[in-house]
Amino acid sequence: MISAQAWADAQRLWDFQQMGHELRPCSVAIGLGSHDLGVADTTAELFHRGMAPLIVFTGATSRTTRERMPRGEAEHYRDRAVELGVPESAILVEPRATNTGENIRYSRAMLEERQVPVSSALLVSKPYEERRAYATACKLWPGIEWVSASASMTLPAYVDAIGDAQLVIDMLVGAQQRLVVYPSQGFMTEQVIPEAIEAAYSRLRDAGFTSRILAEDSQPASR
């Protein structure tokens, strides 16, 4: 049973992770692979709205996706987008990335290899990973304008869609921890984190929402 305090703290992290960017047309949309096919849905919707003429779906598999997406996250995302009416010719698949840093580096390399000019990019992620993805992209691919995008959903609606509240809160805690740990390791830009967000993270960590946090925080987790 998840306590009222834990739900309130999860809501704080959820709100903080979202960047609130105003969407505008960009050179390309990059859909970050994960367990959530909603990222593919959002990317397809943005394509149909004329927000990007080209999509890159990036992602291999992880422990949470290898059974549901055995051909790789990017491949399953492509299939979903095609079902939603996106032409296959408008989609590139990057099938090797296993973390957000690789999503950015490998997508950049693919686009540069194909000589696709990129001055701006829609970065499409899960709602609770907008800030983490944005900070990573700004660090690893500077010089272009990044616009964060995700499905417009409340936390309760997202939990209902995923069907696993523990997993969603664990992921929120993991995303928040990386905002603290990764800048010093060169993986992302520094983010200003309010004290209220730090406190919410600490309470959730101490309450046991730890399956997605890193060992550097003295808790069992994997990247």
C-alpha positions as CSV (number, residue, x, y, z in Angstrom):
1,M,0.0,0.0,0.0
2,I,1.5,3.3,-1.1
3,S,1.0,6.0,1.5
4,A,-0.5,9.5,1.0
5,Q,3.0,11.0,1.7
6,A,4.6,8.8,-1.0
7,W,2.0,9.8,-3.5
8,A,2.5,13.5,-2.7
9,D,6.2,13.2,-3.0
10,A,5.9,11.3,-6.3
11,Q,3.7,14.1,-7.6
12,R,6.4,16.6,-6.7
13,L,9.0,14.6,-8.7
14,W,6.6,14.2,-11.6
15,D,6.0,17.9,-11.8
16,F,9.7,18.8,-11.5
17,Q,10.8,16.3,-14.2
18,Q,8.6,18.0,-16.8
19,M,10.2,20.9,-18.6
20,G,7.1,22.7,-19.8
21,H,8.6,23.5,-23.2
22,E,6.4,25.1,-25.9
23,L,6.3,22.7,-28.8
24,R,7.4,24.0,-32.2
25,P,8.5,22.5,-35.5
26,C,12.1,21.0,-35.4
27,S,14.5,19.3,-37.7
28,V,13.9,15.9,-36.3
29,A,12.0,14.1,-33.5
30,I,14.0,11.6,-31.4
31,G,11.9,9.0,-29.5
32,L,13.7,7.5,-26.6
33,G,13.2,3.8,-26.2
34,S,11.7,2.4,-23.0
35,H,9.0,0.1,-21.7
36,D,6.4,2.7,-22.6
37,L,4.9,2.5,-26.1
38,G,3.2,5.8,-25.4
39,V,6.5,7.5,-26.4
40,A,6.0,6.1,-29.9
41,D,2.3,7.3,-29.8
42,T,3.4,10.8,-28.9
43,T,6.2,10.9,-31.5
44,A,3.7,9.8,-34.2
45,E,1.2,12.5,-33.1
46,L,3.9,15.2,-33.3
47,F,4.8,14.0,-36.8
48,H,1.2,14.2,-37.9
49,R,1.0,17.7,-36.5
50,G,4.0,18.8,-38.6
51,M,6.4,19.2,-35.7
52,A,9.2,17.1,-37.4
53,P,9.6,15.7,-40.9
54,L,11.8,12.8,-39.7
55,I,11.7,10.5,-36.7
56,V,14.6,8.6,-35.0
57,F,13.5,5.8,-32.7
58,T,16.4,4.7,-30.5
59,G,16.8,1.8,-28.1
60,A,17.8,-1.8,-27.7
61,T,16.3,-3.8,-24.8
62,S,16.6,-3.7,-21.0
63,R,15.5,-5.9,-18.2
64,T,12.0,-4.3,-18.3
65,T,11.6,-4.6,-22.1
66,R,13.4,-7.7,-23.3
67,E,10.2,-9.9,-22.9
68,R,7.7,-7.3,-24.2
69,M,9.9,-6.0,-27.0
70,P,12.2,-8.8,-28.0
71,R,13.2,-7.2,-31.3
72,G,14.3,-4.1,-29.5
73,E,12.5,-1.0,-28.3
74,A,13.2,1.1,-31.4
75,E,11.9,-1.6,-33.7
76,H,8.7,-1.9,-31.7
77,Y,8.3,1.8,-31.6
78,R,8.7,1.9,-35.4
79,D,6.0,-0.7,-35.8
80,R,3.6,1.3,-33.6
81,A,4.3,4.5,-35.4
82,V,3.6,2.8,-38.8
83,E,0.3,1.5,-37.4
84,L,-0.5,5.1,-36.5
85,G,0.0,6.2,-40.1
86,V,3.6,7.4,-40.1
87,P,5.4,6.4,-43.4
88,E,8.2,4.0,-43.0
89,S,10.4,6.3,-45.1
90,A,10.1,9.0,-42.4
91,I,11.5,6.7,-39.6
92,L,15.1,5.8,-38.8
93,V,15.8,3.0,-36.3
94,E,18.8,3.1,-34.0
95,P,18.9,-0.3,-32.4
96,R,21.9,-0.3,-30.1
97,A,21.4,2.2,-27.3
98,T,21.0,0.8,-23.8
99,N,20.8,4.1,-21.9
100,T,19.9,7.8,-22.4
101,G,23.5,8.8,-23.2
102,E,23.8,6.2,-25.9
103,N,20.3,7.2,-27.3
104,I,21.7,10.7,-27.9
105,R,25.2,9.8,-29.1
106,Y,24.1,7.0,-31.5
107,S,21.2,9.1,-32.9
108,R,23.6,12.0,-33.5
109,A,26.0,9.7,-35.3
110,M,23.3,8.2,-37.4
111,L,22.0,11.6,-38.5
112,E,25.4,12.9,-39.2
113,E,26.3,9.8,-41.2
114,R,23.2,10.4,-43.4
115,Q,24.1,14.1,-43.6
116,V,20.7,15.2,-42.1
117,P,21.0,18.8,-41.1
118,V,19.9,19.3,-37.5
119,S,19.5,22.7,-35.8
120,S,16.7,21.6,-33.4
121,A,15.2,18.4,-32.1
122,L,12.1,17.3,-30.4
123,L,13.2,15.0,-27.6
124,V,10.3,12.6,-26.9
125,S,10.5,10.7,-23.6
126,K,8.3,9.4,-20.8
127,P,6.6,12.2,-18.9
128,Y,8.7,11.7,-15.8
129,E,12.0,11.7,-17.7
130,E,11.8,14.9,-19.6
131,R,14.4,16.8,-17.5
132,R,16.8,13.9,-17.3
133,A,16.7,13.4,-21.1
134,Y,17.0,17.1,-21.7
135,A,20.0,17.5,-19.4
136,T,21.7,14.5,-21.1
137,A,21.0,15.8,-24.6
138,C,22.3,19.3,-23.8
139,K,25.5,17.8,-22.5
140,L,26.2,15.3,-25.2
141,W,24.9,17.2,-28.3
142,P,25.4,20.9,-27.6
143,G,24.8,23.5,-30.3
144,I,21.3,22.6,-31.3
145,E,18.0,23.6,-29.7
146,W,16.3,20.8,-27.7
147,V,12.6,20.9,-27.2
148,S,11.2,18.3,-24.6
149,A,8.0,16.5,-25.3
150,S,6.0,13.7,-23.7
151,A,2.4,12.5,-23.4
152,S,0.2,15.1,-21.7
153,M,-0.9,13.0,-18.7
154,T,-1.4,13.3,-15.0
155,L,0.5,11.0,-12.6
156,P,-2.6,9.0,-11.7
157,A,-3.5,8.5,-15.3
158,Y,0.1,7.4,-16.2
159,V,0.1,4.9,-13.3
160,D,-3.2,3.5,-14.5
161,A,-1.8,3.2,-18.1
162,I,1.3,1.4,-16.9
163,G,-0.5,-0.7,-14.3
164,D,2.3,-0.7,-11.8
165,A,2.5,2.2,-9.3
166,Q,5.6,0.8,-7.6
167,L,7.4,0.7,-10.9
168,V,6.4,4.2,-11.9
169,I,7.5,5.7,-8.5
170,D,10.7,3.6,-8.6
171,M,11.5,5.1,-12.0
172,L,10.7,8.6,-10.8
173,V,13.2,8.2,-8.0
174,G,15.8,6.8,-10.3
175,A,15.4,9.6,-12.8
176,Q,15.7,12.2,-9.9
177,Q,18.8,10.6,-8.5
178,R,20.6,10.7,-11.9
179,L,20.0,14.5,-12.0
180,V,22.2,14.6,-8.9
181,V,24.8,11.9,-9.7
182,Y,25.4,12.2,-13.4
183,P,26.5,15.9,-13.9
184,S,29.8,15.2,-12.0
185,Q,30.4,12.2,-14.2
186,G,30.0,14.2,-17.4
187,F,26.8,12.5,-18.5
188,M,24.5,15.6,-18.3
189,T,24.3,19.3,-17.5
190,E,23.9,20.5,-13.9
191,Q,20.3,21.1,-12.9
192,V,19.2,23.4,-10.0
193,I,17.2,21.2,-7.7
194,P,14.9,22.9,-5.1
195,E,15.1,21.8,-1.5
196,A,11.5,20.5,-1.6
197,I,12.4,18.2,-4.4
198,E,15.5,16.9,-2.6
199,A,13.4,16.2,0.4
200,A,10.7,14.4,-1.6
201,Y,13.4,12.2,-3.3
202,S,15.0,11.3,0.1
203,R,11.6,10.3,1.7
204,L,10.8,8.1,-1.3
205,R,14.2,6.5,-1.3
206,D,14.0,5.9,2.4
207,A,10.5,4.4,2.0
208,G,12.0,1.7,-0.3
209,F,11.4,3.0,-3.8
210,T,14.9,2.0,-4.8
211,S,14.8,-0.6,-7.6
212,R,16.0,1.9,-10.2
213,I,18.6,3.9,-8.2
214,L,22.3,3.6,-8.6
215,A,24.8,1.9,-6.2
216,E,26.5,5.3,-5.7
217,D,23.6,6.2,-3.5
218,S,24.3,3.2,-1.3
219,Q,21.2,1.4,-2.5
220,P,20.8,-1.7,-4.7
221,A,20.0,-0.7,-8.3
222,S,21.1,-1.0,-11.9
223,R,21.4,1.7,-14.5
